[in-house]
Amino acid sequence: MFLSGCSAGAAEHAGKSEPKASGSSTPSAAASGRVSAEGAQDAEPTATQSATPFAADPDRVPRAREDGAALAEAVAMRPRDWGAGFEAQPLARSAEGTIALLDDQCRWQRRALPDDVLASLSLYSQLPGTGKRGTVKVTATVTVHTAVLDADDHVSATLEEALRCPEQQVRADERIAQLMSVGTPRGTRGNNYADDSVLETGVYLTGTGKADYRWMVLRLGTVTMTVSIKGAEGYTVDELEQFMTRGTTTMLDRVEHELGGGEG
């Protein structure tokens, strides 16, 4: 989620790190695929897809909240990681010890970490507008869970959010609408890069303004990584998806490095 307001926008899902399904072998390709609510339901993970082929070093998998927080800090994208010109947003990071959740009224709120989450960190960056281009906002979120099944449940719940709440409130005057999502478990539609993924697309509404919205969540073992993007005037969907690809691939590589694992 973009999660920059409520969550730091609790969810400027501004990119609820986004996109929809695809048939390519990279996160970017997944983001470029077309999706529908029906497709999202068909792709919902099953119990047999909960296991992870990711072979992390058991001694390096976080067990305590302090270790989970350290892993999140090491993995999350900083402004410089996104590329030239990016800078921190005025509200640069989420409140410690909290996580962004979508409530029953389809509003994004920050809440205390649940028992099955060791840590969750959102960092908010932006590419200031120049000339005829507006300001692009991106959010990178890393959540470290207590177990693989907990992380798997998180991804499954995320897949259902667009169906439950096709329009979501980020702040009093900001909404995400026309949401569609699709899940792509490992081994389907070219997903050979994560244990599971969900892509979401829609529009970000602010007052009379409307921007493209992209969001994508990936799971690798006990860690879920989210990239969300709020587009701007002058940017194509392809350009936004390039940012998404940079964010997702970078964080996937960092998780593998930090946990000392590989393909099982």
C-alpha positions in Angstrom: 0.0 0.0 0.0 1.0 3.4 -0.6 0.3 3.9 3.0 1.6 7.3 3.4 -1.1 9.1 5.1 -2.9 7.0 7.5 -0.1 4.8 7.6 2.0 7.5 6.8 -0.9 7.5 4.9 -1.8 4.3 6.4 -2.3 3.4 3.0 -1.5 5.7 0.3 -1.9 2.4 -1.3 -0.6 4.7 -3.7 0.7 1.9 -5.3 -0.5 -0.7 -3.1 2.3 -1.9 -4.7 0.1 -3.0 -7.3 -0.4 -4.4 -10.7 -2.2 -7.3 -12.0 -1.4 -10.6 -13.2 0.7 -11.4 -16.1 2.4 -14.1 -18.0 5.9 -13.1 -17.8 8.8 -14.3 -15.6 9.4 -11.0 -13.8 7.4 -8.9 -11.4 7.2 -6.1 -14.0 5.6 -8.5 -16.5 3.1 -9.5 -13.8 2.3 -5.9 -13.3 1.4 -5.4 -16.9 -1.1 -8.2 -17.2 -4.8 -7.6 -17.3 -6.9 -8.7 -14.4 -10.5 -9.0 -13.3 -12.3 -9.6 -10.0 -13.2 -13.1 -11.4 -9.5 -13.8 -12.1 -8.6 -12.8 -8.6 -11.0 -15.3 -7.1 -9.8 -18.0 -9.4 -6.2 -17.4 -8.4 -6.8 -17.3 -4.7 -4.1 -19.4 -3.0 -5.1 -22.8 -1.6 -3.7 -24.7 1.4 -1.4 -26.7 -0.8 0.3 -23.5 -2.0 1.2 -22.4 1.6 4.6 -24.0 1.7 7.7 -22.2 0.5 10.5 -23.5 -1.8 12.7 -20.7 -0.4 15.5 -22.3 1.6 16.4 -19.8 4.2 19.1 -20.5 6.8 17.0 -21.4 10.0 19.6 -19.6 12.2 19.0 -16.3 10.3 15.2 -16.3 10.2 14.0 -13.7 12.8 12.3 -15.1 15.9 12.2 -12.0 18.0 10.7 -8.6 17.2 14.1 -6.9 17.4 15.5 -9.2 14.8 12.4 -8.7 12.6 12.8 -5.0 12.8 16.5 -5.2 11.8 15.6 -7.4 8.8 12.8 -4.9 7.7 15.3 -2.0 7.9 17.8 -3.9 5.8 15.3 -4.8 3.0 13.1 -1.8 2.6 13.8 0.6 -0.3 15.3 4.0 0.6 14.9 7.0 -1.7 18.3 6.5 -3.3 17.4 2.9 -4.2 14.6 4.0 -6.5 16.8 6.0 -8.9 18.1 9.4 -9.6 16.0 12.3 -8.3 14.1 10.4 -5.7 13.8 11.9 -2.2 12.1 11.1 1.1 8.5 12.3 1.5 7.9 14.8 4.3 6.6 11.8 6.3 9.4 9.4 5.5 8.5 6.3 7.5 5.7 4.6 9.4 5.4 4.7 13.1 7.4 2.0 14.9 5.5 -1.0 16.2 2.5 -0.5 13.8 1.0 -2.0 10.7 -1.5 -0.7 8.2 -4.8 -2.5 8.1 -8.0 -2.1 6.1 -11.0 -1.9 8.6 -14.6 -3.0 8.1 -15.5 0.4 6.7 -12.8 0.1 4.0 -10.6 2.7 5.6 -6.9 2.3 6.0 -5.7 2.6 9.6 -2.4 2.1 11.5 -2.7 -0.4 14.3 -0.4 -2.1 16.8 1.4 -5.1 15.5 -0.6 -8.4 15.9 1.0 -11.4 17.6 1.8 -13.0 14.3 3.9 -10.1 13.0 7.4 -9.4 14.3 7.9 -6.1 12.4 6.5 -4.0 9.7 8.2 -1.0 8.1 6.9 1.4 5.4 9.3 3.9 3.8 7.8 6.7 1.7 9.7 8.3 -1.2 8.9 10.6 -4.1 10.2 11.8 -7.5 9.4 15.6 -7.5 7.6 16.9 -10.6 9.5 18.8 -13.2 8.2 20.6 -16.4 5.0 18.9 -17.5 5.5 15.9 -15.1 3.9 15.7 -11.7 5.3 14.1 -8.5 5.3 10.3 -8.4 5.0 8.8 -4.9 6.2 5.3 -3.9 6.0 3.3 -0.8 8.0 0.2 0.1 6.7 -2.0 3.0 8.4 -5.0 4.5 6.6 -7.1 7.0 8.3 -10.0 8.9 5.9 -12.7 10.1 6.4 -15.3 12.8 5.8 -18.2 10.4 5.4 -19.0 6.7 1.7 -19.8 7.1 1.1 -16.4 8.8 2.8 -14.7 5.9 0.8 -16.8 3.5 -2.5 -15.8 5.2 -1.5 -12.2 4.9 -1.1 -12.5 1.1 -4.4 -14.3 0.8 -6.2 -11.6 2.8 -4.6 -9.0 0.6 -6.0 -10.7 -2.5 -9.5 -10.4 -1.1 -9.3 -6.7 -0.2 -10.1 -5.4 -3.6 -13.1 -7.6 -3.8 -14.3 -6.6 -0.4 -13.5 -3.0 -0.8 -13.2 -1.9 -4.5 -13.0 1.6 -3.1 -10.8 2.4 -0.1 -10.4 5.5 2.0 -6.8 6.6 2.5 -7.4 10.0 4.1 -10.4 12.3 4.5 -9.9 13.6 1.0 -8.1 10.8 -0.7 -9.4 7.5 -2.0 -8.4 4.5 -4.1 -11.0 3.3 -6.5 -11.8 0.9 -9.4 -9.6 -1.7 -7.7 -8.9 -5.1 -9.2 -6.5 -7.7 -8.0 -5.1 -11.1 -9.0 -3.0 -13.6 -7.2 -0.1 -15.5 -8.9 1.2 -18.3 -6.7 4.7 -19.6 -7.5 4.8 -21.7 -10.7 1.8 -20.0 -12.3 1.8 -17.3 -15.0 5.6 -17.1 -15.0 6.0 -16.5 -11.3 9.5 -18.0 -10.6 10.7 -15.2 -8.4 8.5 -15.4 -5.3 6.5 -17.9 -3.3 3.4 -15.9 -4.0 2.3 -12.5 -5.3 -0.7 -10.3 -5.6 -1.1 -7.5 -8.1 -3.6 -4.7 -7.7 -4.5 -1.7 -10.0 -6.9 1.2 -9.8 -7.0 4.9 -9.6 -5.9 7.3 -6.9 -8.4 10.1 -6.3 -7.4 13.4 -4.6 -10.0 16.2 -4.7 -10.6 16.6 -8.4 -7.4 14.8 -9.4 -7.0 11.3 -10.6 -3.8 9.3 -11.0 -2.9 5.7 -12.0 -2.4 3.5 -9.0 -0.3 0.3 -8.8 0.4 -2.0 -5.9 2.1 -5.4 -5.6 2.8 -7.7 -2.7 5.3 -10.6 -2.8 6.1 -13.3 -0.3 9.3 -15.1 0.2 9.3 -17.4 3.2 8.1 -15.4 6.3 8.6 -12.0 4.7 6.1 -10.1 2.6 7.2 -7.1 0.6 4.9 -4.5 -0.9 5.5 -1.7 -3.5 2.8 0.8 -4.1 2.9 3.7 -6.6 0.8 6.7 -7.1 1.4 8.0 -10.7 1.3 11.5 -11.9 0.7 13.6 -15.0 3.2 12.9 -17.7 4.0 9.3 -16.7 2.9 6.2 -18.6 1.9 2.9 -17.0 5.0 1.3 -18.4 7.2 3.9 -16.7 5.4 3.3 -13.4 5.9 -0.4 -13.7 9.6 0.1 -14.2 9.7 1.6 -10.7 7.7 -1.3 -9.4 10.1 -3.8 -11.0 13.0 -2.0 -9.4 11.4 -2.1 -6.0 10.2 -5.7 -6.0 13.3 -7.2 -7.5 15.6 -5.3 -5.2 13.8 -6.3 -2.0 13.5 -9.9 -3.1 17.3 -10.0 -3.6 17.8 -8.4 -0.2 15.7 -11.0 1.6 17.6 -13.8 0.0 20.9 -12.2 0.9 19.9 -11.4 4.5 18.4 -14.8 5.2 21.2 -16.7 3.5 18.8 -18.8 1.5 18.2 -19.9 -2.1 16.0 -22.1 -4.1 14.9 -25.2 -2.4 
